Amino acid sequence: MSDILESLFAGRFSGVIIMVLVSAAVIFFLRALYGPKGFFRDPRWDESNRRIRMQEAEDRERRLKEWQKKGDGDEY
């Protein structure tokens, strides 16, 4: 075990390996706290985002129908 740790800290890419491990730990920790179903996730933000997505979907549908109506009258 000590040989593995020694090679980890004294090797050529030791700094990169340690940086990747620490970064991965921070990323997973923050995802557990604030990610989907996280402990500190604010349900008000989720509701607000859901309403915004629904409004955008309705706007896309309306624009698509308008575009289709406009295209129906342009036949040659």
Secondary structure, 3 states (H helix, E strand, C coil): CHHHHHHHHHCCCHHHHHHHHHHHHHHHHHHHHHCCCCCCCCHHHHHHHHHHHHHHHHHHHHHHHHHHHHHHCCCC
